[in-house]
Amino acid sequence: MDVRRASDMPVTVEHEGTCHSYFMFEKESVRSQTMGTYLEFVGEFELAAGQSLAPHQHNSDEFYYLLRGSAVMTIDGEDQAVNVGDLIHIPPNALHSITDTSAGEGMRAFAFAVMKP
């Protein structure tokens, strides 16, 4: 399972020192995997406390970035705890679900997917 934590990323100082960037993937590092794709969707979603997203799969590379709360991410039967600042990569056709484990607040995530035509 590919989960990347923002707090583990080194700082890259850019734009004449005015911007500190924390790249979850190095620039150009996923170019070959994403050539010819298009952005399928981009948005945010929420789960209420203790709720789960029904297991599902689709034909795109999907990414979740936790904005609030905590959860357990399940991809192809593998579970991993995730927290605010974690970026999760869900490969195409991987059966996946996420379950809120927050103490009453629920979880919120930014999500996007890229699709090969």
N, CA, C and O atoms as CSV, one atom per row, in Angstrom:
chain,resi,resn,atom,element,x,y,z
A,1,MET,N,N,0.854,-1.174,0.000
A,1,MET,CA,C,0.000,0.000,0.000
A,1,MET,C,C,0.895,1.229,0.000
A,1,MET,O,O,1.881,1.285,0.734
A,2,ASP,N,N,0.558,2.194,-0.806
A,2,ASP,CA,C,1.372,3.396,-0.956
A,2,ASP,C,C,0.704,4.558,-0.221
A,2,ASP,O,O,-0.200,5.205,-0.750
A,3,VAL,N,N,1.167,4.813,1.019
A,3,VAL,CA,C,0.697,5.944,1.813
A,3,VAL,C,C,1.900,6.837,2.083
A,3,VAL,O,O,2.924,6.373,2.585
A,4,ARG,N,N,1.776,8.095,1.754
A,4,ARG,CA,C,2.865,9.050,1.959
A,4,ARG,C,C,2.408,10.118,2.940
A,4,ARG,O,O,1.295,10.635,2.839
A,5,ARG,N,N,3.274,10.441,3.883
A,5,ARG,CA,C,2.944,11.408,4.925
A,5,ARG,C,C,3.636,12.732,4.659
A,5,ARG,O,O,4.842,12.784,4.419
A,6,ALA,N,N,2.856,13.798,4.705
A,6,ALA,CA,C,3.397,15.132,4.448
A,6,ALA,C,C,4.551,15.454,5.394
A,6,ALA,O,O,5.524,16.094,4.995
A,7,SER,N,N,4.443,15.015,6.639
A,7,SER,CA,C,5.483,15.320,7.630
A,7,SER,C,C,6.806,14.613,7.331
A,7,SER,O,O,7.840,14.985,7.885
A,8,ASP,N,N,6.783,13.598,6.461
A,8,ASP,CA,C,8.010,12.881,6.096
A,8,ASP,C,C,8.709,13.471,4.877
A,8,ASP,O,O,9.822,13.062,4.546
A,9,MET,N,N,8.078,14.417,4.214
A,9,MET,CA,C,8.618,14.959,2.974
A,9,MET,C,C,9.618,16.078,3.266
A,9,MET,O,O,9.379,16.911,4.140
A,10,PRO,N,N,10.739,16.099,2.535
A,10,PRO,CA,C,11.702,17.184,2.730
A,10,PRO,C,C,11.159,18.486,2.141
A,10,PRO,O,O,10.328,18.480,1.233
A,11,VAL,N,N,11.638,19.573,2.671
A,11,VAL,CA,C,11.220,20.873,2.146
A,11,VAL,C,C,12.049,21.200,0.906
A,11,VAL,O,O,13.254,20.956,0.865
A,12,THR,N,N,11.381,21.756,-0.097
A,12,THR,CA,C,12.037,22.274,-1.287
A,12,THR,C,C,11.719,23.764,-1.339
A,12,THR,O,O,10.555,24.151,-1.439
A,13,VAL,N,N,12.743,24.589,-1.271
A,13,VAL,CA,C,12.552,26.035,-1.298
A,13,VAL,C,C,12.511,26.474,-2.757
A,13,VAL,O,O,13.420,26.183,-3.534
A,14,GLU,N,N,11.439,27.181,-3.115
A,14,GLU,CA,C,11.223,27.572,-4.510
A,14,GLU,C,C,10.836,29.045,-4.599
A,14,GLU,O,O,10.665,29.728,-3.589
A,15,HIS,N,N,10.706,29.502,-5.819
A,15,HIS,CA,C,10.205,30.847,-6.136
A,15,HIS,C,C,10.932,31.925,-5.343
A,15,HIS,O,O,10.343,32.702,-4.591
A,16,GLU,N,N,12.241,31.928,-5.552
A,16,GLU,CA,C,13.113,32.925,-4.929
A,16,GLU,C,C,13.000,32.920,-3.406
A,16,GLU,O,O,13.105,33.964,-2.762
A,17,GLY,N,N,12.785,31.731,-2.838
A,17,GLY,CA,C,12.745,31.580,-1.389
A,17,GLY,C,C,11.415,31.899,-0.742
A,17,GLY,O,O,11.291,31.828,0.481
A,18,THR,N,N,10.407,32.254,-1.547
A,18,THR,CA,C,9.119,32.652,-0.969
A,18,THR,C,C,8.181,31.476,-0.713
A,18,THR,O,O,7.165,31.634,-0.036
A,19,CYS,N,N,8.507,30.303,-1.245
A,19,CYS,CA,C,7.598,29.166,-1.151
A,19,CYS,C,C,8.347,27.933,-0.663
A,19,CYS,O,O,9.407,27.592,-1.189
A,20,HIS,N,N,7.793,27.272,0.337
A,20,HIS,CA,C,8.318,25.993,0.806
A,20,HIS,C,C,7.364,24.905,0.321
A,20,HIS,O,O,6.196,24.874,0.710
A,21,SER,N,N,7.870,24.014,-0.532
A,21,SER,CA,C,7.051,22.943,-1.099
A,21,SER,C,C,7.430,21.612,-0.474
A,21,SER,O,O,8.590,21.382,-0.133
A,22,TYR,N,N,6.429,20.727,-0.326
A,22,TYR,CA,C,6.623,19.384,0.225
A,22,TYR,C,C,6.022,18.413,-0.786
A,22,TYR,O,O,4.826,18.124,-0.738
A,23,PHE,N,N,6.844,17.912,-1.695
A,23,PHE,CA,C,6.364,17.082,-2.790
A,23,PHE,C,C,6.114,15.657,-2.321
A,23,PHE,O,O,7.015,15.003,-1.796
A,24,MET,N,N,4.895,15.181,-2.511
A,24,MET,CA,C,4.553,13.804,-2.163
A,24,MET,C,C,5.171,12.831,-3.164
A,24,MET,O,O,5.499,11.696,-2.819
A,25,PHE,N,N,5.325,13.283,-4.395
A,25,PHE,CA,C,6.051,12.560,-5.440
A,25,PHE,C,C,7.017,13.576,-6.040
A,25,PHE,O,O,6.614,14.696,-6.354
A,26,GLU,N,N,8.267,13.207,-6.201
A,26,GLU,CA,C,9.227,14.111,-6.815
A,26,GLU,C,C,8.718,14.552,-8.185
A,26,GLU,O,O,8.042,13.791,-8.877
A,27,LYS,N,N,9.039,15.767,-8.566
A,27,LYS,CA,C,8.634,16.261,-9.880
A,27,LYS,C,C,9.079,15.279,-10.963
A,27,LYS,O,O,10.212,14.796,-10.952
A,28,GLU,N,N,8.177,14.995,-11.892
A,28,GLU,CA,C,8.410,14.126,-13.046
A,28,GLU,C,C,8.538,12.645,-12.685
A,28,GLU,O,O,8.722,11.828,-13.587
A,29,SER,N,N,8.452,12.265,-11.421
A,29,SER,CA,C,8.691,10.867,-11.038
A,29,SER,C,C,7.582,9.906,-11.471
A,29,SER,O,O,7.825,8.703,-11.569
A,30,VAL,N,N,6.393,10.398,-11.728
A,30,VAL,CA,C,5.314,9.508,-12.179
A,30,VAL,C,C,4.875,9.835,-13.613
A,30,VAL,O,O,3.779,9.480,-14.047
A,31,ARG,N,N,5.746,10.506,-14.310
A,31,ARG,CA,C,5.428,10.918,-15.682
A,31,ARG,C,C,5.063,9.732,-16.568
A,31,ARG,O,O,4.039,9.762,-17.250
A,32,SER,N,N,5.895,8.683,-16.565
A,32,SER,CA,C,5.634,7.550,-17.470
A,32,SER,C,C,4.341,6.833,-17.108
A,32,SER,O,O,3.637,6.352,-17.996
A,33,GLN,N,N,4.013,6.751,-15.815
A,33,GLN,CA,C,2.779,6.089,-15.395
A,33,GLN,C,C,1.531,6.905,-15.722
A,33,GLN,O,O,0.445,6.340,-15.847
A,34,THR,N,N,1.668,8.216,-15.862
A,34,THR,CA,C,0.493,9.062,-16.055
A,34,THR,C,C,0.392,9.673,-17.453
A,34,THR,O,O,-0.545,10.421,-17.734
A,35,MET,N,N,1.341,9.362,-18.325
A,35,MET,CA,C,1.281,9.887,-19.701
A,35,MET,C,C,-0.006,9.425,-20.370
A,35,MET,O,O,-0.368,8.251,-20.296
A,36,GLY,N,N,-0.686,10.347,-21.017
A,36,GLY,CA,C,-1.899,10.018,-21.743
A,36,GLY,C,C,-3.143,9.915,-20.876
A,36,GLY,O,O,-4.188,9.471,-21.353
A,37,THR,N,N,-3.054,10.315,-19.615
A,37,THR,CA,C,-4.224,10.259,-18.736
A,37,THR,C,C,-4.953,11.594,-18.738
A,37,THR,O,O,-4.459,12.595,-19.258
A,38,TYR,N,N,-6.126,11.584,-18.150
A,38,TYR,CA,C,-6.858,12.828,-17.943
A,38,TYR,C,C,-7.415,12.822,-16.519
A,38,TYR,O,O,-7.576,11.765,-15.909
A,39,LEU,N,N,-7.703,13.995,-16.008
A,39,LEU,CA,C,-8.254,14.126,-14.664
A,39,LEU,C,C,-9.720,13.708,-14.694
A,39,LEU,O,O,-10.555,14.390,-15.288
A,40,GLU,N,N,-10.025,12.590,-14.054
A,40,GLU,CA,C,-11.395,12.070,-14.042
A,40,GLU,C,C,-12.280,12.893,-13.113
A,40,GLU,O,O,-13.393,13.271,-13.480
A,41,PHE,N,N,-11.783,13.169,-11.907
A,41,PHE,CA,C,-12.523,14.019,-10.978
A,41,PHE,C,C,-11.580,14.573,-9.926
A,41,PHE,O,O,-10.485,14.051,-9.719
A,42,VAL,N,N,-12.018,15.641,-9.261
A,42,VAL,CA,C,-11.314,16.215,-8.125
A,42,VAL,C,C,-12.370,16.773,-7.181
A,42,VAL,O,O,-13.300,17.454,-7.613
A,43,GLY,N,N,-12.225,16.482,-5.889
A,43,GLY,CA,C,-13.211,16.949,-4.919
A,43,GLY,C,C,-12.853,16.527,-3.508
A,43,GLY,O,O,-11.750,16.044,-3.249
A,44,GLU,N,N,-13.789,16.714,-2.610
A,44,GLU,CA,C,-13.640,16.288,-1.223
A,44,GLU,C,C,-14.814,15.395,-0.863
A,44,GLU,O,O,-15.888,15.495,-1.457
A,45,PHE,N,N,-14.602,14.516,0.120
A,45,PHE,CA,C,-15.696,13.708,0.638
A,45,PHE,C,C,-15.555,13.570,2.143
A,45,PHE,O,O,-14.471,13.735,2.702
A,46,GLU,N,N,-16.665,13.266,2.785
A,46,GLU,CA,C,-16.708,13.091,4.231
A,46,GLU,C,C,-17.366,11.764,4.576
A,46,GLU,O,O,-18.241,11.279,3.858
A,47,LEU,N,N,-16.927,11.189,5.691
A,47,LEU,CA,C,-17.602,10.050,6.297
A,47,LEU,C,C,-17.929,10.441,7.728
A,47,LEU,O,O,-17.090,11.010,8.426
A,48,ALA,N,N,-19.139,10.140,8.168
A,48,ALA,CA,C,-19.520,10.385,9.556
A,48,ALA,C,C,-18.758,9.421,10.456
A,48,ALA,O,O,-18.235,8.405,9.996
A,49,ALA,N,N,-18.704,9.748,11.728
A,49,ALA,CA,C,-17.989,8.927,12.708
A,49,ALA,C,C,-18.391,7.464,12.597
A,49,ALA,O,O,-19.574,7.126,12.634
A,50,GLY,N,N,-17.391,6.604,12.463
A,50,GLY,CA,C,-17.614,5.171,12.423
A,50,GLY,C,C,-18.113,4.616,11.104
A,50,GLY,O,O,-18.281,3.403,10.975
A,51,GLN,N,N,-18.356,5.468,10.122
A,51,GLN,CA,C,-18.898,4.997,8.839
A,51,GLN,C,C,-17.780,4.522,7.901
A,51,GLN,O,O,-16.614,4.885,8.052
A,52,SER,N,N,-18.182,3.699,6.931
A,52,SER,CA,C,-17.244,3.161,5.944
A,52,SER,C,C,-17.736,3.460,4.540
A,52,SER,O,O,-18.938,3.479,4.274
A,53,LEU,N,N,-16.804,3.687,3.665
A,53,LEU,CA,C,-17.099,3.760,2.241
A,53,LEU,C,C,-17.214,2.318,1.764
A,53,LEU,O,O,-16.319,1.514,2.026
A,54,ALA,N,N,-18.272,1.981,1.083
A,54,ALA,CA,C,-18.469,0.610,0.614
A,54,ALA,C,C,-17.300,0.179,-0.269
A,54,ALA,O,O,-16.837,0.963,-1.097
A,55,PRO,N,N,-16.816,-1.050,-0.109
A,55,PRO,CA,C,-15.731,-1.531,-0.966
A,55,PRO,C,C,-16.129,-1.440,-2.438
A,55,PRO,O,O,-17.235,-1.819,-2.822
A,56,HIS,N,N,-15.214,-0.936,-3.243
A,56,HIS,CA,C,-15.476,-0.776,-4.666
A,56,HIS,C,C,-14.154,-0.736,-5.419
A,56,HIS,O,O,-13.086,-0.702,-4.808
A,57,GLN,N,N,-14.226,-0.739,-6.724
A,57,GLN,CA,C,-13.034,-0.608,-7.556
A,57,GLN,C,C,-13.418,0.112,-8.836
A,57,GLN,O,O,-14.583,0.130,-9.231
A,58,HIS,N,N,-12.430,0.698,-9.472
A,58,HIS,CA,C,-12.648,1.384,-10.737
A,58,HIS,C,C,-11.360,1.398,-11.523
A,58,HIS,O,O,-10.314,0.977,-11.028
A,59,ASN,N,N,-11.432,1.871,-12.722
A,59,ASN,CA,C,-10.352,1.765,-13.690
A,59,ASN,C,C,-9.391,2.947,-13.673
A,59,ASN,O,O,-8.741,3.212,-14.684
A,60,SER,N,N,-9.284,3.654,-12.576
A,60,SER,CA,C,-8.436,4.848,-12.534
A,60,SER,C,C,-7.458,4.772,-11.373
A,60,SER,O,O,-7.648,4.002,-10.432
A,61,ASP,N,N,-6.404,5.588,-11.453
A,61,ASP,CA,C,-5.530,5.817,-10.305
A,61,ASP,C,C,-6.239,6.854,-9.451
A,61,ASP,O,O,-6.524,7.956,-9.920
A,62,GLU,N,N,-6.525,6.511,-8.204
A,62,GLU,CA,C,-7.238,7.425,-7.314
A,62,GLU,C,C,-6.333,7.780,-6.138
A,62,GLU,O,O,-5.518,6.968,-5.699
A,63,PHE,N,N,-6.488,8.995,-5.638
A,63,PHE,CA,C,-5.691,9.479,-4.513
A,63,PHE,C,C,-6.617,10.099,-3.473
A,63,PHE,O,O,-7.529,10.849,-3.820
A,64,TYR,N,N,-6.386,9.789,-2.203
A,64,TYR,CA,C,-7.072,10.432,-1.082
A,64,TYR,C,C,-6.014,11.159,-0.261
A,64,TYR,O,O,-4.929,10.624,-0.035
A,65,TYR,N,N,-6.321,12.363,0.184
A,65,TYR,CA,C,-5.452,13.134,1.080
A,65,TYR,C,C,-6.301,13.528,2.278
A,65,TYR,O,O,-7.241,14.310,2.138
A,66,LEU,N,N,-5.982,12.997,3.453
A,66,LEU,CA,C,-6.798,13.250,4.637
A,66,LEU,C,C,-6.644,14.678,5.142
A,66,LEU,O,O,-5.539,15.149,5.411
A,67,LEU,N,N,-7.783,15.351,5.264
A,67,LEU,CA,C,-7.838,16.735,5.745
A,67,LEU,C,C,-8.266,16.826,7.199
A,67,LEU,O,O,-7.867,17.744,7.916
A,68,ARG,N,N,-9.091,15.858,7.638
A,68,ARG,CA,C,-9.615,15.870,9.006
A,68,ARG,C,C,-9.849,14.432,9.441
A,68,ARG,O,O,-10.269,13.589,8.649
A,69,GLY,N,N,-9.570,14.164,10.715
A,69,GLY,CA,C,-9.883,12.871,11.297
A,69,GLY,C,C,-8.818,11.817,11.069
A,69,GLY,O,O,-7.674,12.113,10.724
A,70,SER,N,N,-9.231,10.582,11.274
A,70,SER,CA,C,-8.364,9.429,11.067
A,70,SER,C,C,-9.220,8.296,10.518
A,70,SER,O,O,-10.447,8.317,10.620
A,71,ALA,N,N,-8.550,7.309,9.934
A,71,ALA,CA,C,-9.297,6.232,9.289
A,71,ALA,C,C,-8.403,5.006,9.136
A,71,ALA,O,O,-7.199,5.050,9.388
A,72,VAL,N,N,-9.031,3.917,8.715
A,72,VAL,CA,C,-8.298,2.733,8.268
A,72,VAL,C,C,-8.596,2.580,6.788
A,72,VAL,O,O,-9.752,2.465,6.384
A,73,MET,N,N,-7.538,2.581,5.984
A,73,MET,CA,C,-7.645,2.398,4.550
A,73,MET,C,C,-7.429,0.929,4.252
A,73,MET,O,O,-6.491,0.316,4.762
A,74,THR,N,N,-8.301,0.361,3.421
A,74,THR,CA,C,-8.160,-1.027,2.996
A,74,THR,C,C,-8.031,-1.058,1.481
A,74,THR,O,O,-8.897,-0.563,0.759
A,75,ILE,N,N,-6.936,-1.646,1.013
A,75,ILE,CA,C,-6.708,-1.808,-0.425
A,75,ILE,C,C,-6.332,-3.260,-0.666
A,75,ILE,O,O,-5.337,-3.753,-0.133
A,76,ASP,N,N,-7.143,-3.946,-1.482
A,76,ASP,CA,C,-6.912,-5.358,-1.808
A,76,ASP,C,C,-6.639,-6.195,-0.551
A,76,ASP,O,O,-5.728,-7.023,-0.530
A,77,GLY,N,N,-7.443,-5.966,0.492
A,77,GLY,CA,C,-7.361,-6.761,1.709
A,77,GLY,C,C,-6.299,-6.326,2.703
A,77,GLY,O,O,-6.214,-6.903,3.787
A,78,GLU,N,N,-5.483,-5.323,2.373
A,78,GLU,CA,C,-4.455,-4.820,3.282
A,78,GLU,C,C,-4.972,-3.573,3.982
A,78,GLU,O,O,-5.451,-2.646,3.329
A,79,ASP,N,N,-4.878,-3.543,5.307
A,79,ASP,CA,C,-5.334,-2.406,6.114
A,79,ASP,C,C,-4.151,-1.571,6.578
A,79,ASP,O,O,-3.086,-2.099,6.896
A,80,GLN,N,N,-4.357,-0.244,6.613
A,80,GLN,CA,C,-3.355,0.646,7.180
A,80,GLN,C,C,-4.053,1.851,7.793
A,80,GLN,O,O,-4.946,2.439,7.183
A,81,ALA,N,N,-3.639,2.216,9.008
A,81,ALA,CA,C,-4.157,3.418,9.653
A,81,ALA,C,C,-3.616,4.632,8.918
A,81,ALA,O,O,-2.445,4.675,8.542
A,82,VAL,N,N,-4.495,5.633,8.714
A,82,VAL,CA,C,-4.106,6.874,8.043
A,82,VAL,C,C,-4.627,8.056,8.851
A,82,VAL,O,O,-5.637,7.963,9.548
A,83,ASN,N,N,-3.907,9.171,8.737
A,83,ASN,CA,C,-4.217,10.367,9.513
A,83,ASN,C,C,-4.099,11.606,8.646
A,83,ASN,O,O,-3.701,11.529,7.484
A,84,VAL,N,N,-4.446,12.749,9.219
A,84,VAL,CA,C,-4.338,14.035,8.525
A,84,VAL,C,C,-2.934,14.183,7.944
A,84,VAL,O,O,-1.936,13.930,8.619
A,85,GLY,N,N,-2.878,14.595,6.682
A,85,GLY,CA,C,-1.602,14.786,6.007
A,85,GLY,C,C,-1.117,13.576,5.238
A,85,GLY,O,O,-0.087,13.647,4.567
A,86,ASP,N,N,-1.839,12.458,5.318
A,86,ASP,CA,C,-1.449,11.265,4.574
A,86,ASP,C,C,-2.061,11.288,3.182
A,86,ASP,O,O,-3.232,11.630,3.016
A,87,LEU,N,N,-1.265,10.923,2.187
A,87,LEU,CA,C,-1.713,10.777,0.807
A,87,LEU,C,C,-1.721,9.293,0.479
A,87,LEU,O,O,-0.706,8.613,0.629
A,88,ILE,N,N,-2.851,8.799,0.037
A,88,ILE,CA,C,-3.026,7.382,-0.271
A,88,ILE,C,C,-3.187,7.235,-1.780
A,88,ILE,O,O,-4.008,7.918,-2.391
A,89,HIS,N,N,-2.407,6.348,-2.372
A,89,HIS,CA,C,-2.552,6.040,-3.795
A,89,HIS,C,C,-3.291,4.717,-3.924
A,89,HIS,O,O,-2.885,3.712,-3.341
A,90,ILE,N,N,-4.376,4.718,-4.690
A,90,ILE,CA,C,-5.167,3.521,-4.947
A,90,ILE,C,C,-4.981,3.172,-6.421
A,90,ILE,O,O,-5.445,3.907,-7.293
A,91,PRO,N,N,-4.302,2.053,-6.709
A,91,PRO,CA,C,-4.059,1.691,-8.110
A,91,PRO,C,C,-5.339,1.311,-8.844
A,91,PRO,O,O,-6.341,0.982,-8.209
A,92,PRO,N,N,-5.315,1.352,-10.166
A,92,PRO,CA,C,-6.487,0.952,-10.944
A,92,PRO,C,C,-6.924,-0.472,-10.604
A,92,PRO,O,O,-6.098,-1.365,-10.415
A,93,ASN,N,N,-8.231,-0.660,-10.532
A,93,ASN,CA,C,-8.872,-1.957,-10.305
A,93,ASN,C,C,-8.604,-2.571,-8.932
A,93,ASN,O,O,-8.944,-3.734,-8.713
A,94,ALA,N,N,-8.009,-1.827,-8.006
A,94,ALA,CA,C,-7.794,-2.335,-6.647
A,94,ALA,C,C,-9.088,-2.178,-5.851
A,94,ALA,O,O,-9.675,-1.096,-5.823
A,95,LEU,N,N,-9.529,-3.250,-5.208
A,95,LEU,CA,C,-10.704,-3.188,-4.341
A,95,LEU,C,C,-10.324,-2.377,-3.111
A,95,LEU,O,O,-9.358,-2.705,-2.422
A,96,HIS,N,N,-11.086,-1.310,-2.830
A,96,HIS,CA,C,-10.708,-0.438,-1.722
A,96,HIS,C,C,-11.914,0.101,-0.963
A,96,HIS,O,O,-13.032,0.181,-1.473
A,97,SER,N,N,-11.625,0.467,0.279
A,97,SER,CA,C,-12.612,1.053,1.182
A,97,SER,C,C,-11.851,1.857,2.222
A,97,SER,O,O,-10.647,1.675,2.401
A,98,ILE,N,N,-12.558,2.747,2.907
A,98,ILE,CA,C,-11.961,3.504,4.001
A,98,ILE,C,C,-13.003,3.599,5.108
A,98,ILE,O,O,-14.186,3.816,4.846
A,99,THR,N,N,-12.545,3.433,6.357
A,99,THR,CA,C,-13.425,3.441,7.520
A,99,THR,C,C,-12.964,4.510,8.501
A,99,THR,O,O,-11.800,4.535,8.900
A,100,ASP,N,N,-13.875,5.386,8.884
A,100,ASP,CA,C,-13.553,6.434,9.845
A,100,ASP,C,C,-13.243,5.827,11.207
A,100,ASP,O,O,-13.953,4.936,11.675
A,101,THR,N,N,-12.173,6.316,11.843
A,101,THR,CA,C,-11.822,5.904,13.206
A,101,THR,C,C,-11.689,7.113,14.130
A,101,THR,O,O,-11.139,7.003,15.226
A,102,SER,N,N,-12.191,8.263,13.689
A,102,SER,CA,C,-12.108,9.485,14.496
A,102,SER,C,C,-13.005,9.385,15.712
A,102,SER,O,O,-13.957,8.605,15.731
A,103,ALA,N,N,-12.706,10.156,16.700
A,103,ALA,CA,C,-13.491,10.186,17.933
A,103,ALA,C,C,-14.666,11.151,17.780
A,103,ALA,O,O,-14.671,12.226,18.379
A,104,GLY,N,N,-15.651,10.771,16.986
A,104,GLY,CA,C,-16.872,11.550,16.887
A,104,GLY,C,C,-16.938,12.606,15.820
A,104,GLY,O,O,-18.033,13.058,15.486
A,105,GLU,N,N,-15.809,13.028,15.261
A,105,GLU,CA,C,-15.839,14.130,14.302
A,105,GLU,C,C,-16.019,13.693,12.858
A,105,GLU,O,O,-16.368,14.514,12.010
A,106,GLY,N,N,-15.795,12.441,12.564
A,106,GLY,CA,C,-15.830,11.991,11.190
A,106,GLY,C,C,-14.553,12.379,10.470
A,106,GLY,O,O,-13.704,13.073,11.029
A,107,MET,N,N,-14.419,11.940,9.254
A,107,MET,CA,C,-13.213,12.253,8.482
A,107,MET,C,C,-13.591,12.984,7.209
A,107,MET,O,O,-14.706,12.861,6.704
A,108,ARG,N,N,-12.638,13.744,6.706
A,108,ARG,CA,C,-12.813,14.466,5.444
A,108,ARG,C,C,-11.535,14.283,4.646
A,108,ARG,O,O,-10.432,14.356,5.189
A,109,ALA,N,N,-11.694,14.045,3.350
A,109,ALA,CA,C,-10.527,13.840,2.488
A,109,ALA,C,C,-10.721,14.570,1.174
A,109,ALA,O,O,-11.836,14.702,0.670
A,110,PHE,N,N,-9.621,15.033,0.639
A,110,PHE,CA,C,-9.537,15.556,-0.723
A,110,PHE,C,C,-9.272,14.339,-1.596
A,110,PHE,O,O,-8.449,13.494,-1.243
A,111,ALA,N,N,-9.950,14.239,-2.720
A,111,ALA,CA,C,-9.774,13.066,-3.582
A,111,ALA,C,C,-9.699,13.511,-5.037
A,111,ALA,O,O,-10.350,14.469,-5.452
A,112,PHE,N,N,-8.886,12.785,-5.795
A,112,PHE,CA,C,-8.850,12.991,-7.237
A,112,PHE,C,C,-8.460,11.689,-7.910
A,112,PHE,O,O,-7.868,10.803,-7.294
A,113,ALA,N,N,-8.802,11.589,-9.186
A,113,ALA,CA,C,-8.475,10.383,-9.938
A,113,ALA,C,C,-8.040,10.763,-11.341
A,113,ALA,O,O,-8.541,11.724,-11.924
A,114,VAL,N,N,-7.100,9.995,-11.873
A,114,VAL,CA,C,-6.673,10.144,-13.256
A,114,VAL,C,C,-6.976,8.846,-13.989
A,114,VAL,O,O,-6.780,7.752,-13.459
A,115,MET,N,N,-7.454,8.989,-15.206
A,115,MET,CA,C,-7.935,7.850,-15.992
A,115,MET,C,C,-7.190,7.787,-17.315
A,115,MET,O,O,-6.933,8.811,-17.948
A,116,LYS,N,N,-6.852,6.585,-17.718
A,116,LYS,CA,C,-6.289,6.394,-19.066
A,116,LYS,C,C,-7.454,6.100,-19.986
A,116,LYS,O,O,-8.269,5.224,-19.697
A,117,PRO,N,N,-7.544,6.834,-21.110
A,117,PRO,CA,C,-8.671,6.613,-22.020
A,117,PRO,C,C,-8.622,5.236,-22.675
A,117,PRO,O,O,-9.501,4.898,-23.468
